[in-house]
């Protein structure tokens, strides 16, 4: 996931999703920087930045990677984390609710307006 503010996005995932951040990689020739974030269960996410990234307006209805989902263990955890993120100023886009396909979830706009689904 390319981001503009690498440290802020890293801190978001560490604080709210218990990610463990590896050491920052920095290619001094290109000024590319990245962190690998590891989550409970072994999933990993690489967040990256470099100069002159395009910051196009994001739409929830477009082709490509639009959102990322995290399972937090149950309905109470979905409710609690959604409320915590709302209290921290993140916009709750939907939920918490049970979707038509049976998932209990909420969606928030996280750092840099990336859509993050929180599911049981």
GROMACS elastic network, one bead per residue, 0.5 to 0.9 nm:
[ bonds ]
;  ai    aj funct       b0    kb
    1    45     6  0.75770   500
    1    46     6  0.62386   500
    1    48     6  0.60707   500
    1    49     6  0.85086   500
    2     6     6  0.84924   500
    2    34     6  0.88902   500
    2    46     6  0.85060   500
    2    47     6  0.58278   500
    2    49     6  0.54797   500
    2    50     6  0.82305   500
    2    53     6  0.81516   500
    3     6     6  0.59978   500
    3     9     6  0.74461   500
    3    47     6  0.67773   500
    3    48     6  0.60177   500
    3    49     6  0.54352   500
    3    50     6  0.84344   500
    3    53     6  0.81478   500
    3    55     6  0.87528   500
    3   111     6  0.88032   500
    3   112     6  0.73947   500
    4     8     6  0.89983   500
    4     9     6  0.86326   500
    4    48     6  0.83066   500
    4    49     6  0.59813   500
    4    50     6  0.78004   500
    4    51     6  0.85370   500
    4    53     6  0.72393   500
    4    55     6  0.80183   500
    4   112     6  0.77591   500
    5     8     6  0.55092   500
    5     9     6  0.63226   500
    5    10     6  0.86449   500
    5    49     6  0.74887   500
    5   111     6  0.87544   500
    5   112     6  0.83312   500
    6     9     6  0.53902   500
    6    10     6  0.61037   500
    6    11     6  0.86077   500
    6    33     6  0.79612   500
    6    34     6  0.74687   500
    6    35     6  0.81724   500
    6    47     6  0.70225   500
    6    48     6  0.66432   500
    6    49     6  0.62775   500
    7    10     6  0.50722   500
    7    11     6  0.60599   500
    7    12     6  0.85948   500
    8    11     6  0.51231   500
    8    12     6  0.62167   500
    8    13     6  0.89165   500
    8   111     6  0.76516   500
    9    12     6  0.50427   500
    9    13     6  0.65047   500
    9    14     6  0.86723   500
    9    47     6  0.79260   500
    9   110     6  0.86306   500
    9   111     6  0.60905   500
    9   112     6  0.82316   500
   10    13     6  0.54403   500
   10    14     6  0.61919   500
   10    15     6  0.85512   500
   10    19     6  0.84226   500
   10    21     6  0.73065   500
   10    35     6  0.76079   500
   10    37     6  0.77224   500
   10    47     6  0.75296   500
   11    14     6  0.50426   500
   11    15     6  0.58638   500
   11    16     6  0.83973   500
   11    19     6  0.88945   500
   11    21     6  0.88855   500
   12    15     6  0.52559   500
   12    16     6  0.59533   500
   12    17     6  0.77065   500
   12    19     6  0.89863   500
   12   110     6  0.82240   500
   12   111     6  0.74509   500
   13    16     6  0.54523   500
   13    17     6  0.50532   500
   13    18     6  0.65397   500
   13    19     6  0.56267   500
   13    20     6  0.85152   500
   13    21     6  0.88799   500
   13    37     6  0.79695   500
   14    17     6  0.57582   500
   14    20     6  0.62244   500
   14    21     6  0.71611   500
   14    37     6  0.81075   500
   15    18     6  0.58568   500
   15    19     6  0.74929   500
   16    19     6  0.80740   500
   16    81     6  0.74970   500
   16    84     6  0.85642   500
   16    85     6  0.79387   500
   17    39     6  0.75155   500
   17    40     6  0.89377   500
   17    70     6  0.81539   500
   17    72     6  0.81104   500
   17    81     6  0.89220   500
   18    38     6  0.86536   500
   18    39     6  0.66546   500
   18    40     6  0.76434   500
   19    37     6  0.56564   500
   19    38     6  0.53384   500
   19    40     6  0.74590   500
   19    44     6  0.87323   500
   20    36     6  0.82975   500
   20    37     6  0.54796   500
   20    38     6  0.51096   500
   20    39     6  0.65035   500
   20    40     6  0.88040   500
   21    24     6  0.82294   500
   21    35     6  0.64371   500
   21    36     6  0.59553   500
   21    38     6  0.64788   500
   22    25     6  0.88035   500
   22    35     6  0.59763   500
   22    36     6  0.54998   500
   22    37     6  0.63560   500
   22    38     6  0.78972   500
   23    34     6  0.85748   500
   23    35     6  0.64079   500
   23    36     6  0.77304   500
   24    33     6  0.67263   500
   24    34     6  0.56074   500
   24    36     6  0.78687   500
   25    32     6  0.79659   500
   25    33     6  0.54010   500
   25    34     6  0.52214   500
   25    35     6  0.64162   500
   25    36     6  0.88954   500
   26    29     6  0.88506   500
   26    30     6  0.86249   500
   26    31     6  0.64922   500
   26    32     6  0.57525   500
   26    34     6  0.67792   500
   27    30     6  0.57657   500
   27    31     6  0.53497   500
   27    32     6  0.52261   500
   27    33     6  0.64543   500
   28    32     6  0.71508   500
   28    33     6  0.86446   500
   29    32     6  0.80043   500
   30    33     6  0.88438   500
   30    50     6  0.74799   500
   30    51     6  0.82958   500
   31    49     6  0.83180   500
   31    50     6  0.57687   500
   31    51     6  0.68350   500
   32    48     6  0.72128   500
   32    49     6  0.58438   500
   32    51     6  0.75129   500
   33    47     6  0.84954   500
   33    48     6  0.56545   500
   33    49     6  0.53873   500
   33    50     6  0.63285   500
   34    46     6  0.67056   500
   34    47     6  0.55137   500
   34    49     6  0.63809   500
   34    50     6  0.88385   500
   35    45     6  0.82586   500
   35    46     6  0.56823   500
   35    47     6  0.55078   500
   35    48     6  0.66405   500
   36    44     6  0.65713   500
   36    45     6  0.57456   500
   36    47     6  0.65198   500
   36    48     6  0.88059   500
   37    43     6  0.83590   500
   37    44     6  0.54289   500
   37    45     6  0.51454   500
   37    46     6  0.60997   500
   37    47     6  0.76307   500
   38    41     6  0.85633   500
   38    42     6  0.62329   500
   38    43     6  0.58721   500
   38    45     6  0.66232   500
   38    46     6  0.88130   500
   39    42     6  0.56192   500
   39    43     6  0.53197   500
   39    44     6  0.61397   500
   39    45     6  0.82800   500
   40    43     6  0.69513   500
   49    53     6  0.75760   500
   50    53     6  0.64307   500
   52    55     6  0.89466   500
   55    58     6  0.85449   500
   57   113     6  0.89705   500
   58    61     6  0.87217   500
   58    62     6  0.82153   500
   58    66     6  0.81257   500
   58   113     6  0.73219   500
   58   114     6  0.78008   500
   59    62     6  0.59701   500
   59    66     6  0.77570   500
   60    66     6  0.61974   500
   60    67     6  0.81128   500
   60   115     6  0.77700   500
   61    66     6  0.78543   500
   62    65     6  0.84663   500
   62    66     6  0.72635   500
   63    66     6  0.75324   500
   65    68     6  0.79456   500
   66   114     6  0.74977   500
   66   115     6  0.66461   500
   66   116     6  0.89412   500
   67   114     6  0.66018   500
   67   116     6  0.55645   500
   67   117     6  0.69329   500
   68   114     6  0.82263   500
   68   115     6  0.66896   500
   68   116     6  0.51940   500
   68   117     6  0.60866   500
   68   118     6  0.87873   500
   69   107     6  0.86749   500
   69   115     6  0.86453   500
   69   116     6  0.57917   500
   69   118     6  0.58838   500
   69   119     6  0.69851   500
   70   116     6  0.76040   500
   70   117     6  0.61824   500
   70   118     6  0.51645   500
   70   119     6  0.60049   500
   70   120     6  0.81809   500
   71    74     6  0.79747   500
   71    78     6  0.84203   500
   71   105     6  0.89607   500
   71   117     6  0.84487   500
   71   118     6  0.60890   500
   71   120     6  0.50913   500
   72    75     6  0.84819   500
   72    77     6  0.60294   500
   72    78     6  0.64868   500
   72    81     6  0.85715   500
   72   118     6  0.68426   500
   72   119     6  0.61663   500
   72   120     6  0.53338   500
   73    76     6  0.83410   500
   73    77     6  0.63518   500
   73    78     6  0.77912   500
   73   119     6  0.77036   500
   74    77     6  0.53387   500
   74    78     6  0.63287   500
   74    79     6  0.87759   500
   74   104     6  0.83312   500
   74   119     6  0.74943   500
   75    78     6  0.50226   500
   75    79     6  0.61603   500
   75    80     6  0.85251   500
   75    96     6  0.85615   500
   75   104     6  0.66557   500
   75   105     6  0.79445   500
   75   119     6  0.77827   500
   75   120     6  0.55982   500
   76    79     6  0.50516   500
   76    80     6  0.59834   500
   76    81     6  0.84998   500
   76   120     6  0.84324   500
   77    80     6  0.50275   500
   77    81     6  0.59296   500
   77    82     6  0.82481   500
   77   118     6  0.89867   500
   77   119     6  0.86564   500
   77   120     6  0.72799   500
   78    81     6  0.54222   500
   78    82     6  0.59556   500
   78    83     6  0.85147   500
   78    96     6  0.70824   500
   78   104     6  0.79026   500
   78   105     6  0.65867   500
   78   106     6  0.70874   500
   78   118     6  0.60646   500
   78   119     6  0.60956   500
   78   120     6  0.61891   500
   79    82     6  0.52438   500
   79    83     6  0.61674   500
   79    84     6  0.86046   500
   79    95     6  0.88418   500
   79    96     6  0.63773   500
   79   105     6  0.85787   500
   79   106     6  0.81535   500
   80    83     6  0.52123   500
   80    84     6  0.61215   500
   80    85     6  0.86535   500
   81    85     6  0.60642   500
   81    86     6  0.84269   500
   81   118     6  0.80614   500
   82    85     6  0.52264   500
   82    86     6  0.60793   500
   82    87     6  0.85616   500
   82    92     6  0.73603   500
   82    95     6  0.85350   500
   82    96     6  0.74346   500
   82   106     6  0.69089   500
   82   107     6  0.80932   500
   82   108     6  0.76295   500
   82   118     6  0.76097   500
   83    87     6  0.60373   500
   83    88     6  0.85156   500
   83    92     6  0.87729   500
   84    87     6  0.51293   500
   84    88     6  0.62338   500
   84    89     6  0.88674   500
   84    90     6  0.89387   500
   85    89     6  0.64715   500
   85    90     6  0.54352   500
   85    91     6  0.78919   500
   85    92     6  0.80505   500
   85   108     6  0.79174   500
   85   110     6  0.86203   500
   86    89     6  0.51846   500
   86    91     6  0.60993   500
   86    92     6  0.62947   500
   86   108     6  0.81959   500
   87    90     6  0.73210   500
   90   108     6  0.65689   500
   90   109     6  0.60769   500
   90   110     6  0.61717   500
   90   111     6  0.81317   500
   91   107     6  0.86468   500
   91   108     6  0.55013   500
   91   109     6  0.53844   500
   91   110     6  0.76264   500
   91   113     6  0.89873   500
   92    95     6  0.74310   500
   92    96     6  0.88893   500
   92   106     6  0.74408   500
   92   107     6  0.60135   500
   92   109     6  0.65800   500
   93   106     6  0.75013   500
   93   107     6  0.53440   500
   93   108     6  0.51959   500
   93   109     6  0.68239   500
   93   115     6  0.85001   500
   94    97     6  0.76368   500
   94   105     6  0.82334   500
   94   106     6  0.53462   500
   94   107     6  0.51888   500
   94   108     6  0.71326   500
   95    98     6  0.78917   500
   95    99     6  0.89514   500
   95   104     6  0.84039   500
   95   105     6  0.62849   500
   95   107     6  0.66351   500
   95   108     6  0.89798   500
   96   104     6  0.68435   500
   96   105     6  0.52416   500
   96   107     6  0.77291   500
   96   118     6  0.86177   500
   96   119     6  0.88269   500
   97   103     6  0.80073   500
   97   104     6  0.54543   500
   97   105     6  0.56170   500
   97   106     6  0.64605   500
   98   101     6  0.79821   500
   98   102     6  0.57898   500
   98   103     6  0.53266   500
   98   105     6  0.63833   500
   98   106     6  0.87801   500
   99   102     6  0.52202   500
   99   103     6  0.52635   500
   99   104     6  0.63120   500
   99   105     6  0.73401   500
  100   103     6  0.75179   500
  103   119     6  0.70452   500
  103   120     6  0.74945   500
  104   118     6  0.84914   500
  104   119     6  0.57893   500
  104   120     6  0.60328   500
  105   117     6  0.67062   500
  105   118     6  0.53922   500
  105   120     6  0.66288   500
  106   116     6  0.83770   500
  106   117     6  0.57674   500
  106   118     6  0.52800   500
  106   119     6  0.66379   500
  107   115     6  0.66395   500
  107   116     6  0.55063   500
  107   118     6  0.60549   500
  107   119     6  0.86498   500
  108   113     6  0.86177   500
  108   114     6  0.81941   500
  108   115     6  0.58526   500
  108   116     6  0.53725   500
  108   117     6  0.65743   500
  108   118     6  0.79717   500
  109   112     6  0.78869   500
  109   114     6  0.54518   500
  109   116     6  0.61633   500
  109   117     6  0.88967   500
  110   113     6  0.52895   500
  110   114     6  0.51860   500
  110   115     6  0.61431   500
  110   116     6  0.62762   500
  111   114     6  0.60840   500
  111   115     6  0.87519   500
  113   116     6  0.89594   500
